[in-house]
Amino acid sequence: MKNSEKRGAGRSMGAISKIGMVAAVFILSAVSATMAQTYEADLGSSAHDAVTKSLMTGRGTAQAVLNGNKLTVSGKFWGFASPATDAHLRSGIAIGVPGPAFSNLTVSPGVDGTLSGTASLSAEQLKALRTGRTYIQINTQKVGEPYGTVWGWLLPQQEKIGEGVPQYGHWFLPQLDVPKK
């Protein structure tokens, strides 16, 4: 093989190598775009009046994993004044604003228990989730629709830091990490 042929072969190998690197970048970008995203909710109550104050007790936590358009929810609750009856995924116009249910969740019928479920989200429901407008509501025998006993908005999972550790930045407002669109 002549030197000029060797140089040409080297250029071809360099071009193939560059094409391979570009392809790898595109593949990695596609894979990271489809990776599961994790959301979490702190379920709590907010009494609407003196009557509901004693009935709306309890707390809960939930985690939701989005893989493509499939949202898988799991969580637990405790301290309810009456047994849980049903739970739903709902969407409001903003964080903290109630809205209609779009999917049912399974809830164990007790004052302490678990919730779970899977929903296939539409494009509008995906947008609501990504912008912090999707929440979980659990109803009980004594406080059902429209109030619910506890609810919590699904927000991007946040780093957990121990009690008594100084915090800096907007750590206490995770909704600031939610895209506006």
C-alpha positions in Angstrom: 0.0 0.0 0.0 1.4 3.4 -0.9 1.7 6.2 1.6 -1.0 8.2 -0.2 -3.4 5.2 0.1 -2.6 4.9 3.8 -3.4 8.6 4.4 -6.7 8.2 2.5 -7.6 5.1 4.6 -6.7 7.1 7.8 -9.1 9.9 6.7 -11.8 7.4 6.1 -11.3 5.8 9.5 -11.4 9.3 11.1 -14.6 10.1 9.3 -16.2 6.8 10.4 -15.0 7.5 14.0 -16.6 11.0 13.9 -19.8 9.6 12.5 -19.8 7.0 15.3 -19.3 9.6 17.9 -22.2 11.7 16.6 -24.4 8.7 16.5 -23.5 7.8 20.1 -24.4 11.3 21.2 -27.8 11.0 19.5 -28.5 7.6 21.0 -27.5 8.8 24.5 -29.7 11.8 24.1 -32.7 9.6 23.1 -32.1 7.2 26.0 -31.9 10.0 28.6 -35.1 11.6 27.2 -36.9 8.4 27.8 -35.5 7.6 31.2 -38.0 7.4 34.1 -38.7 10.6 36.0 -39.6 10.5 39.7 -42.1 12.7 41.4 -43.2 12.9 45.0 -46.1 14.2 47.1 -46.5 15.1 50.7 -50.1 14.4 51.5 -51.8 16.6 54.0 -55.1 18.2 54.9 -56.5 21.7 55.1 -59.8 22.0 57.0 -62.3 24.1 55.1 -64.4 25.0 58.2 -64.9 24.1 61.9 -66.9 21.0 61.0 -64.2 19.5 58.7 -61.3 20.4 61.0 -61.8 17.4 63.3 -62.5 15.1 60.4 -59.6 16.0 58.2 -56.8 14.4 60.0 -53.8 12.3 58.8 -50.8 12.5 56.6 -49.2 10.5 53.8 -46.5 10.3 51.3 -46.5 9.2 47.7 -44.0 8.6 44.9 -44.8 8.5 41.2 -42.5 7.3 38.4 -43.1 8.5 34.9 -41.8 6.2 32.1 -42.9 7.4 28.7 -46.6 8.3 29.3 -47.1 5.7 32.0 -47.3 7.0 35.5 -47.0 4.5 38.4 -48.0 5.7 41.8 -47.4 4.2 45.2 -47.7 5.6 48.7 -48.9 5.3 52.3 -51.1 7.2 54.6 -51.8 7.2 58.4 -53.9 8.8 61.1 -57.2 9.3 59.3 -60.3 10.0 61.4 -62.3 7.4 59.3 -61.4 4.7 56.8 -60.2 5.6 53.3 -62.7 4.9 50.6 -61.1 6.0 47.3 -58.2 7.9 45.8 -57.6 9.8 42.5 -55.1 11.6 40.4 -56.4 15.0 39.7 -55.3 18.1 37.8 -55.8 21.8 38.7 -54.9 25.0 36.9 -52.0 25.6 39.3 -50.2 24.2 42.3 -52.7 24.3 45.2 -55.8 24.8 43.0 -58.2 21.9 43.0 -59.4 20.3 39.7 -61.2 17.3 38.3 -60.1 13.7 38.7 -58.7 11.9 35.6 -57.6 8.5 37.0 -58.6 6.3 40.0 -56.0 4.9 42.4 -56.4 1.8 44.6 -56.5 2.6 48.3 -56.6 0.2 51.3 -59.8 0.7 53.3 -58.4 1.7 56.7 -57.3 4.7 58.8 -53.7 3.7 57.9 -52.8 2.1 54.6 -51.4 2.2 51.2 -52.3 3.6 47.8 -51.2 2.5 44.3 -52.1 2.7 40.7 -51.0 3.2 37.1 -52.3 5.7 34.6 -51.6 6.3 30.9 -51.4 10.1 30.6 -52.5 12.1 27.6 -50.4 15.0 26.3 -52.3 17.5 28.4 -52.0 15.3 31.5 -48.3 15.0 30.9 -48.0 18.7 30.7 -50.0 19.1 33.9 -47.7 16.7 35.7 -44.5 18.3 34.4 -45.7 21.8 35.5 -46.8 20.8 39.0 -50.6 20.8 38.4 -51.2 17.1 39.1 -52.1 15.9 42.6 -53.3 12.9 44.6 -56.5 13.1 46.7 -57.6 10.5 49.2 -61.3 10.5 50.4 -62.6 8.9 53.6 -66.0 7.8 54.9 -66.4 11.2 56.7 -64.8 13.5 54.2 -65.3 12.7 50.5 -65.8 14.8 47.4 -65.1 17.6 46.7 -62.8 18.2 49.7 -61.0 15.0 50.2 -59.2 14.2 53.5 -55.6 14.6 52.3 -54.0 15.7 49.0 -50.6 16.4 47.7 -49.2 17.8 44.5 -46.7 15.6 42.6 -43.5 17.6 42.2 -40.0 16.6 41.0 -38.2 14.5 43.6 -36.0 16.7 45.9 -32.8 16.0 47.7 -33.5 15.1 51.4 -31.2 16.7 54.0 -31.3 15.8 57.7 -33.0 17.8 60.4 -31.0 20.6 61.8 -28.8 21.0 58.7 -28.8 24.6 57.3 -30.4 25.0 54.0 -29.6 27.5 51.3 -31.6 28.5 48.2 -35.2 27.6 47.4 -35.1 24.1 49.0 -38.3 24.8 50.8 -40.2 25.7 47.6 -39.8 22.7 45.3 -42.4 24.1 43.0 -39.8 26.6 41.9 -38.1 23.7 40.1 -41.2 23.0 38.0 -41.1 24.3 34.4 -43.7 26.9 33.6 -44.7 25.2 30.3 
